[in-house]
Structures are given as structure tokens and as C-alpha cells.
Amino acid sequence: MAKRFYRYFPWLFVLMELLALSGSFTFLLVLFGFEQVQANRVFDELLLLAGTWILLVLLRKDYKLARTGTYTDTLYHFTRSFVWAVLIFYLIRTQLVAAGDREVGFLVFVGALSSLAFFRIGVHMSLRRYRMSGRNYRKAVIVGKDDWSTRLASTLAARKALGIQFLGFFDDSVTGKDVLGDVSAFFQQAKQGSVDLVYLGQHISGDLQRKIVDHADENHIKVKIIPGAHLQWEKALSFSRYGRFVVVNLNEIPLDKGYNRLFKRFFDICFSCIVLVFILSWLTPLLALLIKLESDGPVFFFQQRTGANNRVFRCIKFRTMLDNPWADTRQAIRNDPRITKTGAFLRRFSLDELPQFINVLKGEMSVVGPRPHTLPMNQVFKRQIQKYDNRHRIKPGITGLAQVLGYRGEISHHWQIRSRVRLDYFYIRNWSFLLDLTIVFRTMGELIARREEVY
């Protein structure tokens, strides 16, 4: 059944992408109000765009949506194809279209192509539901029954969306309802068509592994090894290849990858420019006037904070306190006499943090990340919390996962900073662009919600 599915799915995928591309293209033409003459010429060029896109989809095999892949993986593969398609299409189009008309409809082309990102996510979601219904599955067995292989069997049973049907174990020393036979029975029963995947337990010897791999190669069966406890980490593992030698990267994080950092930086710059141009450009003079009318002192407050890789930077905020010698060492508390009336209003709606978008543009901070603490607070928390400095592996953020989950304001109990650090570490290990967007949207909601803990 799986083989029949993969025989027809690529062509169905290509056909549906063509329909989605044409539909989006037609909608945008109507929306932009193209004249008939322009529309006819642009429709001709649609054939060039469609041909370029389909060629890339087939060459890059974008129709192969991995069973264990995430929606972020799907968007990443789409983005790479999208960039190539735009470059190739634009280079060819400049040779075919007159100089005065080259820009006509180009935004329509790019817009129509961009809409396919939603189509890809929709296909991914549909495939997960299709597999959860018991179709398009792969049959799997495990050679060697132990604690970790049993956990894998339970995971396959629980995660129906993976579309992997677990048949049973092969083991020489264990019996039971889920044991299909000894290891020798595996070579007799595991034939092409009866098994698609075989997982090897951690205690299988090297000689037996090679024998199983040879048998699997002859019968077109995929082989995967179940690592032992020493590699069963809470985060995804990656591999580095040095020639023919392979090593496992145990503490790599998503933002170690250059394309992830580039994507996050691009979002930071775009979002910061929007805030600075459309909000701070008019809000800063107004707030500056209120701050100066109430108390003497500068409009902005600069404070040293710890950034990525423990580098110190000057964090920019609107001043919310009277001038005092304890600004760096004492947290703000409820009814703090140092806070001005204007400052209390700014803190209530986090407006005092807005100048930090300048730090973001300078590359010292990110829109989303662990909140930076003052240098004295860092020294205290470092002595109290194990692995506290792990939160400094990436740039600090204006907002973060801990903040949208309610851990903000004064730190009066040890468990509060411990919970914040735990959430920061989770964010670092599980970063994705979708997670960043979720945090940004939740932060916007928090700005108008009840915030008794902020003062």
C-alpha cells in the first residue's frame, strides 16, 4: 500500500501545486487590476514560472515529506526551493522581457509562489491525518528486546501520525506475545514486502549488525540503530562527517546552524524597523516630554547586561526611576519609591522596553530570547542555578518564552528564577521560527492583559 501511494503521490503533489500556483496567480491579477493586454502577456510568463517551479520540485524531491519531519522542516525546504525559483525565473525573464516591462507583474509572480508555503503546510497536515487513520503505513520490526527498544515500540504505537506499524520483536533470550521469534527467524520472515523497517537494539553485536544490514539490502529494507542511554538525550542529535569517519554532536542547538541564525536575524531586522518607524518615531518625543516634565535626568537609561557568549552590552530603556545609586543592584519591588508615575505607566505596558529594538538592530539582542539580567544579578543566579550560563548561548531577547508563560517581574523566590532558566533552556534547545512567532503574538496579548506582577 505504501509503495502504491509513493508511486502516485509525487505526480498528484505536482498537479496540486500547479493548481494552487495558478489559482493564487489569477487571484492576484484580479486584485491588482491588471489590464487585459498585460494579463495576457503575464499569463504567458506564468508558464515559465510553473515550469521552473515544477522542475525544482522534482529535482529537489520536495514531495518527500519525511514522516518524522516537523512543519518547520517543511517550511525550510520550501524556502530553499523558493529562493532558487525566484533567482532562476528572474534571470530568464530579464532576457525575454523588454526592459520597460520587466517589473510588470513580478510581485504577482513572487506573491503567487509565496502562497505555496500554505499549501505545503496543508499537505503536511493532511498526510499526518491520513496516516493516523491507518493508511500509508510502513511495517517495522525490532531485533533485540530491551528497555530502550520497548520504549521505541511504545512510541510508534502512540504516535500514529508517523505511519509506522510495529509488528513485533525478534530476540534469542526473550519470549512473549510481542516476540515473533528468535533472531534466526528474522532472516526467514523479513522479506521484501513483509517488512519495510528494522530497528536494531543496542546490544546487537557488530557481526550480527553487518549480517542484518546485508540481508536488508537484498530485500530493500531500511535499517536503523536504537542508541543506548548514553545517546538518549532530550534534544535532537546531529552528526558531523570527517571523511568516512562520523561523530555525534551532543550539544548542538538549532541556532548553531547558519541558515537558522540568518533567518532569525532577518526577522529581527524587519520587525525592529517596523517598530522604530511606525511606533517609536512618534512615541519617543511624547514619552520624552512626560519623563522630563516629571523628574530631572536623561530620557534614556543605559544599563550593562549580559548578552550572547557572556559578552556585556549596554541595554537601552526609557528611564522609569528617579536617579539612584541602586539601579543596577536592586530589583524594582511593589510600591517602589524610586519609580515615577510616568515610569509606573511605562512599566505597566512594557513601553520602557521599546528602545531595546535599537539593541536588536545593532545585533546585541533579538526580538525573542532569554531576558538579559544585570551583571550583579547574573553573578548571584550563577551561584544558585546549575547550568545558568547555558541561557547565554544565544542573544537575549526583548521578550521570551518564560515571560509569556507568566514568569516576569520581581524575582522574590528561588523557584521563580529556576523556572525561568528551565524555560529559557527549553527555548534554546527547541527554537523554531514558528515558536518565535507564537511568543511574539502572545506578548502582544500580554500587553493589554492584567499584569499585577509587573511593577
Secondary structure per residue as TSV (DSSP state, phi and psi in degrees):
chain	resnum	aa	ss	phi	psi
A	1	M	-	360.0	-41.8
A	2	A	H	-64.3	-39.0
A	3	K	H	-67.1	-39.1
A	4	R	H	-64.8	-38.3
A	5	F	H	-61.1	-46.8
A	6	Y	H	-75.6	-14.1
A	7	R	H	-73.5	-37.2
A	8	Y	H	-102.8	-24.2
A	9	F	H	-60.8	-43.4
A	10	P	H	-56.3	-42.0
A	11	W	H	-72.0	-36.1
A	12	L	H	-65.3	-39.4
A	13	F	H	-61.6	-46.2
A	14	V	H	-63.3	-43.4
A	15	L	H	-62.9	-43.8
A	16	M	H	-66.6	-36.2
A	17	E	H	-66.6	-37.2
A	18	L	H	-62.7	-43.0
A	19	L	H	-65.3	-42.9
A	20	A	H	-64.5	-41.2
A	21	L	H	-63.8	-44.7
A	22	S	H	-66.3	-41.4
A	23	G	H	-63.0	-45.3
A	24	S	H	-64.4	-39.5
A	25	F	H	-62.7	-46.5
A	26	T	H	-64.1	-42.6
A	27	F	H	-60.2	-43.7
A	28	L	H	-68.5	-34.9
A	29	L	H	-61.0	-45.2
A	30	V	H	-65.4	-41.3
A	31	L	H	-63.2	-41.0
A	32	F	H	-83.2	-7.3
A	33	G	T	68.2	48.4
A	34	F	-	-70.5	142.5
A	35	E	-	-72.8	163.2
A	36	Q	H	-60.3	-42.7
A	37	V	H	-63.0	-45.8
A	38	Q	H	-62.5	-43.5
A	39	A	H	-61.3	-41.4
A	40	N	H	-62.1	-44.1
A	41	R	H	-67.7	-41.2
A	42	V	H	-67.2	-34.3
A	43	F	H	-62.8	-35.6
A	44	D	H	-62.7	-39.4
A	45	E	H	-73.1	-20.3
A	46	L	H	-60.1	-33.8
A	47	L	H	-61.1	-39.3
A	48	L	H	-64.6	-44.7
A	49	L	H	-63.2	-45.0
A	50	A	H	-63.5	-42.8
A	51	G	H	-63.6	-42.0
A	52	T	H	-61.6	-44.6
A	53	W	H	-66.4	-46.7
A	54	I	H	-64.4	-38.1
A	55	L	H	-61.1	-43.7
A	56	L	H	-65.5	-41.3
A	57	V	H	-60.1	-42.2
A	58	L	H	-73.5	-41.1
A	59	L	H	-68.0	-40.5
A	60	R	H	-88.3	-4.9
A	61	K	T	55.0	48.5
A	62	D	T	-66.2	-18.9
A	63	Y	T	-71.7	-10.9
A	64	K	-	-85.9	91.1
A	65	L	-	-91.9	108.3
A	66	A	-	-59.0	142.2
A	67	R	T	-62.1	-34.3
A	68	T	T	-96.1	4.0
A	69	G	-	-74.9	153.3
A	70	T	-	-99.9	171.4
A	71	Y	H	-64.4	-31.3
A	72	T	H	-63.9	-40.3
A	73	D	H	-60.2	-42.1
A	74	T	H	-62.0	-44.5
A	75	L	H	-65.4	-36.2
A	76	Y	H	-64.3	-47.0
A	77	H	H	-64.5	-37.7
A	78	F	H	-63.6	-43.2
A	79	T	H	-60.8	-40.9
A	80	R	H	-63.7	-43.9
A	81	S	H	-65.7	-38.6
A	82	F	H	-60.2	-46.9
A	83	V	H	-61.6	-45.7
A	84	W	H	-62.5	-42.1
A	85	A	H	-63.5	-44.5
A	86	V	H	-63.3	-43.6
A	87	L	H	-63.6	-48.4
A	88	I	H	-65.3	-46.0
A	89	F	H	-62.3	-44.2
A	90	Y	H	-66.4	-39.6
A	91	L	H	-64.5	-41.7
A	92	I	H	-69.4	-40.9
A	93	R	H	-65.1	-36.0
A	94	T	H	-65.9	-23.0
A	95	Q	H	-84.0	-22.0
A	96	L	H	-101.7	-22.9
A	97	V	S	-108.0	142.5
A	98	A	-	-59.4	149.0
A	99	A	G	-57.0	-37.2
A	100	G	G	-72.9	-18.4
A	101	D	G	-109.1	5.1
A	102	R	T	-64.0	-32.0
A	103	E	T	-88.0	-9.6
A	104	V	T	-66.0	119.1
A	105	G	T	79.5	-0.6
A	106	F	H	-65.0	-38.2
A	107	L	H	-63.8	-31.2
A	108	V	H	-65.7	-42.8
A	109	F	H	-60.7	-49.5
A	110	V	H	-65.1	-39.6
A	111	G	H	-63.4	-43.3
A	112	A	H	-64.1	-40.2
A	113	L	H	-66.5	-37.9
A	114	S	H	-63.5	-32.5
A	115	S	T	-63.6	-19.9
A	116	L	H	-68.1	-17.0
A	117	A	H	-61.8	-41.0
A	118	F	H	-66.4	-36.5
A	119	F	H	-63.0	-42.9
A	120	R	H	-61.5	-45.1
A	121	I	H	-62.7	-39.8
A	122	G	H	-62.8	-40.4
A	123	V	H	-64.6	-42.3
A	124	H	H	-60.4	-45.7
A	125	M	H	-63.7	-39.7
A	126	S	H	-65.8	-39.8
A	127	L	H	-63.0	-40.0
A	128	R	H	-62.3	-43.4
A	129	R	H	-67.7	-37.7
A	130	Y	H	-61.8	-42.9
A	131	R	H	-72.9	-31.7
A	132	M	H	-65.4	-24.4
A	133	S	T	-79.5	-1.4
A	134	G	T	96.8	12.3
A	135	R	-	-113.3	164.5
A	136	N	S	52.7	49.2
A	137	Y	-	-102.9	161.6
A	138	R	E	-116.8	141.5
A	139	K	E	-92.5	130.6
A	140	A	E	-130.1	148.0
A	141	V	E	-131.1	161.5
A	142	I	E	-123.3	128.9
A	143	V	E	-97.7	114.1
A	144	G	S	101.3	109.5
A	145	K	-	-102.1	119.4
A	146	D	S	-148.1	-168.3
A	147	D	H	-62.5	-46.0
A	148	W	H	-73.5	-36.5
A	149	S	H	-69.4	-32.1
A	150	T	H	-66.7	-38.2
A	151	R	H	-64.2	-38.8
A	152	L	H	-62.8	-43.7
A	153	A	H	-59.5	-41.4
A	154	S	H	-65.9	-38.4
A	155	T	H	-64.0	-43.5
A	156	L	H	-63.1	-36.6
A	157	A	H	-70.0	-35.3
A	158	A	H	-79.2	-35.7
A	159	R	-	-96.6	79.8
A	160	K	G	-63.1	-28.3
A	161	A	G	-64.8	-17.7
A	162	L	G	-70.0	-24.9
A	163	G	-	68.5	37.5
A	164	I	E	-119.3	115.8
A	165	Q	E	-93.2	116.2
A	166	F	E	-83.9	123.6
A	167	L	E	-91.0	-37.8
A	168	G	E	155.6	-176.9
A	169	F	E	-102.0	157.9
A	170	F	E	-122.7	122.3
A	171	D	-	-154.7	144.1
A	172	D	S	-82.8	-23.6
A	173	S	S	-115.9	0.0
A	174	V	-	-126.6	142.0
A	175	T	-	-124.3	166.9
A	176	G	S	154.4	175.3
A	177	K	T	-63.5	-31.4
A	178	D	T	-92.4	4.0
A	179	V	E	-96.6	119.7
A	180	L	E	-83.8	-15.7
A	181	G	E	154.9	-175.0
A	182	D	-	-80.4	-179.7
A	183	V	H	-64.2	-35.4
A	184	S	H	-63.7	-30.3
A	185	A	H	-67.4	-26.1
A	186	F	H	-59.5	-44.5
A	187	F	H	-67.1	-24.2
A	188	Q	H	-84.9	-36.8
A	189	Q	H	-93.8	-30.0
A	190	A	-	-82.5	91.5
A	191	K	-	-120.9	166.7
A	192	Q	B	-57.2	126.4
A	193	G	T	98.6	-28.6
A	194	S	T	-89.9	-25.9
A	195	V	B	-140.0	136.3
A	196	D	S	-105.8	-30.8
A	197	L	E	-134.3	141.6
A	198	V	E	-130.9	128.9
A	199	Y	E	-105.0	135.3
A	200	L	E	-104.3	128.4
A	201	G	-	-66.8	162.5
A	202	Q	T	-70.0	-18.0
A	203	H	T	-95.8	4.9
A	204	I	-	-71.4	129.9
A	205	S	-	-68.0	161.2
A	206	G	H	-62.5	-41.1
A	207	D	H	-63.1	-42.4
A	208	L	H	-68.6	-35.7
A	209	Q	H	-59.6	-46.0
A	210	R	H	-63.5	-37.8
A	211	K	H	-66.2	-40.6
A	212	I	H	-66.9	-41.7
A	213	V	H	-62.2	-42.9
A	214	D	H	-60.7	-43.4
A	215	H	H	-65.0	-40.5
A	216	A	H	-66.6	-38.2
A	217	D	H	-61.1	-41.9
A	218	E	H	-67.2	-27.8
A	219	N	T	-109.4	13.1
A	220	H	T	56.7	48.6
A	221	I	-	-113.0	133.6
A	222	K	E	-78.4	140.7
A	223	V	E	-118.1	133.0
A	224	K	E	-134.5	145.6
A	225	I	E	-103.6	134.9
A	226	I	-	-88.9	113.7
A	227	P	-	-71.1	156.1
A	228	G	-	-79.6	-171.0
A	229	A	G	-59.6	-29.2
A	230	H	G	-68.3	-14.6
A	231	L	G	-119.4	4.0
A	232	Q	-	-88.3	81.0
A	233	W	-	-97.7	166.4
A	234	E	S	-81.4	0.7
A	235	K	S	-126.5	161.9
A	236	A	-	-69.4	141.6
A	237	L	-	-99.3	151.9
A	238	S	E	-131.2	172.0
A	239	F	E	-130.2	148.1
A	240	S	E	-120.9	140.4
A	241	R	E	-113.8	125.7
A	242	Y	E	-112.6	89.5
A	243	G	T	67.6	-119.7
A	244	R	T	-97.5	2.7
A	245	F	E	-99.5	131.0
A	246	V	E	-115.5	134.3
A	247	V	E	-123.7	157.0
A	248	V	E	-99.7	130.8
A	249	N	E	-89.9	112.2
A	250	L	S	-85.6	-27.1
A	251	N	S	-126.5	32.1
A	252	E	-	-77.2	142.8
A	253	I	-	-118.1	161.0
A	254	P	G	-54.3	-37.6
A	255	L	G	-80.5	4.3
A	256	D	G	-73.4	-22.0
A	257	K	S	-80.3	132.8
A	258	G	H	-60.1	-40.2
A	259	Y	H	-69.4	-30.6
A	260	N	H	-68.5	-42.8
A	261	R	H	-62.6	-40.9
A	262	L	H	-63.7	-42.7
A	263	F	H	-64.3	-43.7
A	264	K	H	-66.6	-39.5
A	265	R	H	-65.7	-39.5
A	266	F	H	-61.4	-43.7
A	267	F	H	-64.4	-42.4
A	268	D	H	-57.5	-45.7
A	269	I	H	-66.2	-46.2
A	270	C	H	-62.6	-47.7
A	271	F	H	-65.4	-41.2
A	272	S	H	-64.7	-41.2
A	273	C	H	-62.9	-39.2
A	274	I	H	-62.1	-46.0
A	275	V	H	-64.8	-45.4
A	276	L	I	-66.1	-39.6
A	277	V	I	-78.6	-44.7
A	278	F	I	-97.1	-12.7
A	279	I	I	-121.1	-59.9
A	280	L	I	-67.9	-26.0
A	281	S	H	-59.7	-36.6
A	282	W	H	-104.8	-24.9
A	283	L	H	-77.2	-32.8
A	284	T	H	-60.4	-48.6
A	285	P	H	-60.1	-38.1
A	286	L	H	-65.7	-48.1
A	287	L	H	-67.9	-35.4
A	288	A	H	-61.2	-40.3
A	289	L	H	-64.5	-44.5
A	290	L	H	-63.6	-41.9
A	291	I	H	-64.3	-44.8
A	292	K	H	-70.3	-34.1
A	293	L	H	-67.0	-32.1
A	294	E	H	-85.9	-34.3
A	295	S	S	-152.8	154.7
A	296	D	S	-76.4	152.7
A	297	G	S	127.7	174.2
A	298	P	-	-70.9	160.0
A	299	V	S	-74.0	-40.2
A	300	F	E	-101.9	150.4
A	301	F	E	-118.4	124.8
A	302	F	E	-107.5	131.6
A	303	Q	E	-139.9	136.4
A	304	Q	E	-74.5	128.8
A	305	R	E	-132.3	163.9
A	306	T	E	-93.6	127.3
A	307	G	-	-108.2	-156.5
A	308	A	G	-62.0	140.9
A	309	N	G	57.1	30.8
A	310	N	G	63.4	19.6
A	311	R	-	-77.4	138.2
A	312	V	E	-89.3	136.9
A	313	F	E	-138.2	165.5
A	314	R	E	-94.7	109.3
A	315	C	E	-81.8	133.6
A	316	I	E	-103.4	131.3
A	317	K	E	-142.0	159.7
A	318	F	E	-72.0	138.8
A	319	R	-	-70.6	129.0
A	320	T	-	-119.1	-3.1
A	321	M	B	-122.5	160.5
A	322	L	-	-68.4	154.6
A	323	D	S	-60.1	125.6
A	324	N	-	-152.9	153.8
A	325	P	T	-81.6	0.0
A	326	W	T	-109.8	15.1
A	327	A	T	-59.7	-33.4
A	328	D	T	-90.3	-16.7
A	329	T	T	-112.1	-22.1
A	330	R	S	-114.1	128.6
A	331	Q	-	-69.5	156.2
A	332	A	-	-72.3	135.3
A	333	I	-	-119.0	170.5
A	334	R	T	-61.4	134.8
A	335	N	T	59.4	34.7
A	336	D	-	-64.3	121.6
A	337	P	T	-66.7	-15.8
A	338	R	T	-75.3	-22.8
A	339	I	B	-82.1	129.0
A	340	T	-	-79.4	168.6
A	341	K	H	-64.5	-42.2
A	342	T	H	-63.9	-40.9
A	343	G	H	-62.1	-37.8
A	344	A	H	-63.8	-40.6
A	345	F	H	-63.9	-44.7
A	346	L	H	-61.8	-42.6
A	347	R	H	-67.2	-36.4
A	348	R	H	-58.0	-38.1
A	349	F	T	-110.9	14.8
A	350	S	T	58.0	25.1
A	351	L	G	-70.3	-23.9
A	352	D	G	-65.8	-17.4
A	353	E	G	-86.1	-13.8
A	354	L	T	-56.6	-38.9
A	355	P	T	-60.6	-14.7
A	356	Q	H	-66.4	-12.7
A	357	F	H	-65.1	-22.1
A	358	I	H	-67.3	-41.6
A	359	N	H	-59.4	-36.4
A	360	V	H	-65.1	-46.8
A	361	L	H	-61.2	-34.3
A	362	K	T	-74.8	-10.0
A	363	G	T	87.2	9.2
A	364	E	S	-86.8	-25.4
A	365	M	-	-134.4	173.3
A	366	S	E	-125.1	163.1
A	367	V	E	-62.7	-42.8
A	368	V	E	-121.9	134.2
A	369	G	S	169.5	-179.7
A	370	P	-	-63.4	135.2
A	371	R	-	-66.3	134.8
A	372	P	-	-78.1	141.2
A	373	H	-	-107.5	164.0
A	374	T	B	-68.6	161.7
A	375	L	H	-61.6	-45.4
A	376	P	H	-62.7	-38.9
A	377	M	H	-65.0	-37.8
A	378	N	H	-60.8	-41.4
A	379	Q	H	-64.3	-39.3
A	380	V	H	-66.6	-48.7
A	381	F	H	-67.0	-32.0
A	382	K	H	-63.9	-34.2
A	383	R	H	-76.4	-25.7
A	384	Q	H	-91.4	-32.7
A	385	I	S	-113.7	124.5
A	386	Q	T	-68.2	138.8
A	387	K	T	60.4	29.7
A	388	Y	G	-60.8	-37.6
A	389	D	G	-69.9	-8.1
A	390	N	G	-61.0	-27.3
A	391	R	G	-70.8	-10.7
A	392	H	G	-97.0	15.3
A	393	R	S	-73.8	-21.4
A	394	I	S	-127.9	173.6
A	395	K	-	-67.2	142.5
A	396	P	-	-68.5	162.3
A	397	G	E	-122.8	160.6
A	398	I	E	-70.0	-35.8
A	399	T	E	-132.9	169.3
A	400	G	-	-159.4	174.8
A	401	L	H	-62.2	-42.2
A	402	A	H	-62.5	-37.7
A	403	Q	H	-68.8	-41.9
A	404	V	H	-75.2	-14.5
A	405	L	T	-95.4	10.6
A	406	G	T	102.7	-3.1
A	407	Y	-	-93.9	83.6
A	408	R	-	-147.0	171.2
A	409	G	S	85.4	-156.1
A	410	E	-	-64.9	140.0
A	411	I	-	-101.4	99.4
A	412	S	-	-106.7	-11.7
A	413	H	S	-132.2	150.4
A	414	H	H	-60.6	-37.8
A	415	W	H	-65.0	-24.0
A	416	Q	H	-67.5	-47.2
A	417	I	H	-71.4	-33.3
A	418	R	H	-63.4	-41.4
A	419	S	H	-67.5	-38.2
A	420	R	H	-62.5	-45.8
A	421	V	H	-63.7	-39.5
A	422	R	H	-62.8	-41.7
A	423	L	H	-70.2	-36.9
A	424	D	H	-60.8	-42.9
A	425	Y	H	-66.9	-38.3
A	426	F	H	-60.7	-44.0
A	427	Y	H	-61.3	-44.4
A	428	I	H	-62.1	-41.9
A	429	R	H	-76.9	-21.8
A	430	N	T	-123.2	26.6
A	431	W	-	-57.6	141.8
A	432	S	-	-154.1	159.0
A	433	F	H	-64.6	-36.6
A	434	L	H	-64.3	-36.6
A	435	L	H	-64.3	-41.5
A	436	D	H	-60.2	-45.3
A	437	L	H	-62.1	-41.2
A	438	T	H	-60.6	-43.7
A	439	I	H	-65.8	-40.3
A	440	V	H	-62.9	-45.7
A	441	F	H	-66.0	-38.7
A	442	R	H	-68.7	-33.2
A	443	T	H	-63.7	-41.3
A	444	M	H	-61.0	-38.4
A	445	G	H	-67.2	-35.6
A	446	E	H	-66.2	-27.2
A	447	L	T	-63.9	-26.7
A	448	I	T	-110.2	2.0
A	449	A	S	-86.7	172.4
A	450	R	-	-68.4	127.5
A	451	R	-	-133.7	66.4
A	452	E	T	-69.3	-21.6
A	453	E	T	-84.2	-5.9
A	454	V	-	-102.2	122.6
A	455	Y	-	-158.7	360.0
